[in-house]
């Protein structure tokens, strides 16, 4: 089987093939371009969301820092260290023991 084509048929066939390749390439390039645009849009929206979230977190962090500074300022006024409490309690108990001892001495001297 022999296929014989004339020159104008070969040129037309090559132009048709090249035209179809060009069309397919153009369609694919358009799809790739749209896909890239969608991805850039998604990244942009993600960045906006991230920026707003970071701003909210920064505001919360500033509030937390203020609360911590207030706590650090009021803590020494409201909190008694264990050692200080023990020392004060020991002093009070020593004074009570002294008063009890004095009462015992007075009771012993007062009895005939």
Residue pairs with C-beta under 8 A, 6 or more apart in sequence:
5 13
